Amino acid sequence: MENPRRKSVILLSGGLDSAANLAFTEHFDEAVLAVTVDYGQKATKPEVEASKKLCNYYGLKHQVLDLKWLGALGGSALTSDDIDVPKMDTAKLDDVKTAAQTAKAVWVPNRNGVLINVAAAIAESMEIQQVVVGFNKEEAATFPDNSSQFLGVATLSLRYSTSNGVKVGCYTDMMVKTEIVQALRNLPKKFPFEMVWSCYHDGSKTGGKMCGECESCKRFLRATA
C-alpha cells in the first residue's frame, strides 16, 4: 500500500529554498496553504509578489501574515535602513569566517523560531500535521536555524505545544543549493526559476531585478549557473 500524501502548510518567502520545498511538497505530498510573512524586511514586496506567482503556478492558496513587530526589534541589515546589507564575493561563499560575518549582519532575532510557531498554529487550526520550511545544508554552516538539528528540536517542541503534534519537514535540509537546483530540474513539472526572488533587497535601485551582489543572490546565481 502506498503511503498517504501528507497535507502541509508551506512557509514561503519566494526564495529558492522555500520555493523548492513548495515544488517538492506538490510532487511528493500535498500542499494545502502557503504562508508568506511580512516581518518588516526590505524585500517584503518582491517576496510577496514572487510567492503569489509561485502559488498561482502551483494552484495553491496563499496567505500573507503581518509580523512587522519582529523587524521592529532592529539590529538586522534585512530590516533596518540604518544597516547596509553586506555585499559578497562569489569566491568567498565557502569561506566560513566571511559567511559568518554576513550571517551576523542579516540575523533577525529568533525569526525562524517565530515563523515556524506561527505556521504551526495555523496548521493545527486546520488539523494539518506538517509545516514545510526551506532549509539547506550550505547555509546551515552559519545559520543554526537552517539546520537538520533545528528541524528536530522544533518538531520536539511542537509535540508539546500543538494538540495534533505538528511536525516540521524539509526536503532540502541535507542538500547544498546546486543539488537543490538539479533536483528541481529532474521534477516532471517544470520549475519556474524566473519567478523566484532570492535577494535581500527590494529591487527598487536595480530596475526591479535582484541586486546580484548580496549573499543570497550570489548563492542563487552560483547554483543556477
N, C-alpha and C positions, 0 to 999 in steps of 0.2 A: 504493500500500500504506500502511495506517495505521501510525503509529509504535507500537512496543510499549509497553505500560504499564510504567513504571519502578517497581520494588519499592523501598520506602523504610522507614527507621526514623524515627519521628517523636519529636522532643524535645517533650514535652507537659507544660506547667506547669498547665494547666487555665484559663489566662487567654485573653483574646480572640484574641491574635495566634497563639499556638500551636494553639488550638482551630480557628481559621480555616484554618490550614495543614493540619491533620488533615482537615478537610472538603474542602478543595481537592484534597488528595492522593487521597482516596477517590473524588472525582469524575473527576479527570484521569488519575491514575496508580493505584498500588496500595500502600496502607499495610499493612505486614506486622506491625509491632510499634510500640507507643508506649511511650516510656521517660519516667518522671517521677522527678526527682532530689530526694531529701531532703538538702539541704546545710545543714540546721540553721536554715532560715528560719522566721520567726514564723508564716507562713501555711502551713506544711507540711501540716497536717491537712486544711484545706478544699481545698488544691490537689490533694492526692492523691484526695480524695473526688470533686472535680469531674472529674478526669482519668478516674477509674474510670467515672463516669456517662457521660462522653463516649465512652469506649471501648465500653461496653455498647451505647450508642445506635448506634454505627457498626459493631458486631460485630468489634472489634479486640482482639487480645491486648495485655495491659498488664503492665508490669514497673516496680516501684519500686526505685530504687537508693539505697543509704545512702552518702552522701559528707559526713557531718556534719563531718569534719575541715576542710572548706572554710569553713564558717561559723565554726568554732572559731578561725580565724585572726583574727577580730574586725575592728573598725573600721567595721562597716556597721550602719545602722539596721534593715536587714532581718533581721539575725541576732543582734544584741546587745540584751539587755534594758536596758542602761545608756544606750542611744541611742534617742531618740524618733524615730519616723517623721514627717517633716515633713508638715504639712497644706498643701494647695494651693488657692489661689483660682482658680476657673474662668477668670476674666478674665486671669490671669497664665500660663495654659498655653502661650501662644505667645511669652511673654517669655523670650528666650534666657538672660538673666542669672539670672532666678529659677529656670528649669528646670535650669540648670547647677548651681545650689546644691543643689537637690533631688537631682539625679543624683549629686553628690559624696557626699551623705549616705547614699544607698542602694547605693553601689557595693560590690560584693563582688569581692575580688581575682581577676582572670582567670576569673571564673565561666563566661562563655560559651565561653572557650577550653577550659577543663577539660571542660565538659559535652559540647561537640562532639567532643572527642577520645575521651571515654568512649563516646559513642554510635557513633562511627566504628569503634571496636574491636569493639563488638557487631555492627555492620553487616558488617564484614569477616569475622567469625567465621561469619556466616550467608550469606556470599557475596552480600551486598546492596551495591549501589554508590551509594546515596544516603542521606544524613541530611537530614531536613527540619526547619528551625527556624522560629520565629515572630518575624521582624523586621518593622519598619515604618519608613517614611520620616520620620514625625513625631518619633519618639524618637531616630532616628539623629543628629539635630542635637546632642544632648547625650550620647548613649551611642554612642561609636565602634564598639563591638562589636555594634551593632544595624544596621550599615550594609551596603550592597551591596559596598563596598570590602572589608569584613571577610569577606564570603562568598567573595570571590575569592581572598584570600590564605589563608584557611582551607583552601579546596579545593586550592590550590597546595601547601600544607604536607602535606596528606594524600596527595598524589600520591607523596610520598617515604616517608611513614610507614605506608601501607597497601599490601598486595600487590596489591589489586584496584582501587586508585585511587578510593577513596570520594570522592564529591563532596558539597558542602554546598549544598542547594537551599532556596529560599523563594519562595512565590507572592506575598508581600505586601511585600517589601522596598522597592518603589517606590510604595507606597500609604500615604496617611495613614489614620487609623482610620475616618473617615467613609466613605472609599472601600472599606475592607475590609468594613464592615457592609453597604454597598449590594451589593457583590459576593456576599456570603453570602446576602442576601435574593433574589438572582437565581438561586441554585442550585435545581435541580429538587427535591432533598431538603431539607426544611425544616431550617434550622439551629437548634439548641436554645440560644438565648441565655440561657435561665433556668438552664442547667447550668454556665455559665461562672463562675469565681471570679477577678475582676480586682481584687484588693485586697491590700495589703501586710500586713494584719492577719489574725488567725485567726477573727474574728467572735465571740470569747468575751465581749467587752464590748458587743456590739451585737445580741445576741439571735440569733446565727448568721447575721447579714446582713453584707454588705460595709459598711465604715465610711462610704463616700461622701465622705470628706474627704481621703484621700491622693491623690497624683498619679495613680496607676494607676486608682483609682475615678473620678476626675474626667474622665480621658480616655475611659474606657469609657462613662460616663454621657453625655458630650457626643456621642460617636459614635452612640449608640443612641437618642438623644432623638427 
